[in-house]
Amino acid sequence: MTQQELERLWVKNALDVVFKFGDMVRITSDEDLGSEGRIVALFTLEPYPTYVIELPDGSSAVATEPDLAHV
């Protein structure tokens, strides 16, 4: 599956993932522990769904689904 196909299915809510585009999340582990931001992309599904999070300062972080919580 290409990245474009993955994101198209994700936007259509056709994937079994917890977070959707635009969800506000808190990172619960790694170097960005405690950072909050907005989900802007689904990067991969394996081994865990992995998302790109836009942080308030304009930078981004990458985190897996187990390392995120809804805000």
C-alpha positions as CSV (number, residue, x, y, z in Angstrom):
1,M,0.0,0.0,0.0
2,T,1.4,3.4,-0.9
3,Q,1.5,6.3,1.5
4,Q,-1.2,8.0,-0.6
5,E,-3.5,5.0,-0.4
6,L,-2.9,4.7,3.4
7,E,-3.8,8.3,4.0
8,R,-6.9,8.1,1.7
9,L,-8.2,5.1,3.7
10,W,-7.4,6.9,6.9
11,V,-9.3,10.1,6.0
12,K,-12.3,7.9,5.1
13,N,-12.1,6.2,8.5
14,A,-11.6,2.9,6.8
15,L,-8.8,1.8,9.0
16,D,-8.9,0.4,12.5
17,V,-6.9,3.1,14.2
18,V,-7.5,5.2,17.3
19,F,-6.6,8.7,16.1
20,K,-8.0,10.7,13.2
21,F,-6.7,13.7,11.3
22,G,-6.8,16.8,13.6
23,D,-7.2,15.0,16.9
24,M,-5.4,16.7,19.8
25,V,-3.0,14.4,21.5
26,R,-0.4,14.3,24.3
27,I,2.8,12.3,23.8
28,T,3.2,9.9,26.7
29,S,6.8,8.6,26.2
30,D,10.1,9.3,24.5
31,E,11.9,12.7,24.2
32,D,8.7,14.6,23.5
33,L,7.0,13.3,26.7
34,G,4.2,15.6,27.7
35,S,4.1,17.5,24.5
36,E,0.7,18.2,23.1
37,G,-0.2,18.7,19.4
38,R,-2.4,17.8,16.5
39,I,-2.4,14.7,14.4
40,V,-1.5,15.7,10.8
41,A,-0.6,12.4,9.2
42,L,-0.6,8.6,9.5
43,F,2.8,7.4,8.6
44,T,2.5,3.6,8.8
45,L,0.4,0.8,10.4
46,E,3.2,-1.7,11.2
47,P,4.2,-2.6,13.8
48,Y,1.9,0.0,15.4
49,P,0.0,2.9,13.8
50,T,2.6,5.7,13.7
51,Y,1.5,9.4,13.4
52,V,3.0,12.7,12.7
53,I,2.1,15.3,15.3
54,E,2.3,19.0,14.7
55,L,3.5,20.8,17.9
56,P,2.5,24.3,18.9
57,D,5.9,25.8,18.0
58,G,5.5,24.5,14.4
59,S,7.9,21.6,14.7
60,S,6.7,18.0,14.4
61,A,7.1,14.7,16.3
62,V,6.5,11.1,15.3
63,A,4.9,8.8,17.8
64,T,3.2,5.4,17.8
65,E,-0.4,4.8,18.9
66,P,0.6,3.3,22.2
67,D,2.6,6.4,23.0
68,L,-0.3,8.9,22.5
69,A,-3.4,9.9,24.5
70,H,-6.3,12.1,23.5
71,V,-6.3,15.6,25.1
